[in-house]
């Protein structure tokens, strides 16, 4: 029982460690696209 939970926790941590940079890059990309579209909208509306 103890070994199972420890293994699950380790797998979870490994998945998180792998997912964190991917999520970070995705969020930064979305943020960049949002800012770019907003800037384009502001510049073209003027």
Secondary structure, DSSP 4 states (H G I P E B T S, - for coil): -HHHHHHHHHHHHHHHHHHHHHHHHHHHHHHHHHHHHHHHHHHHH-
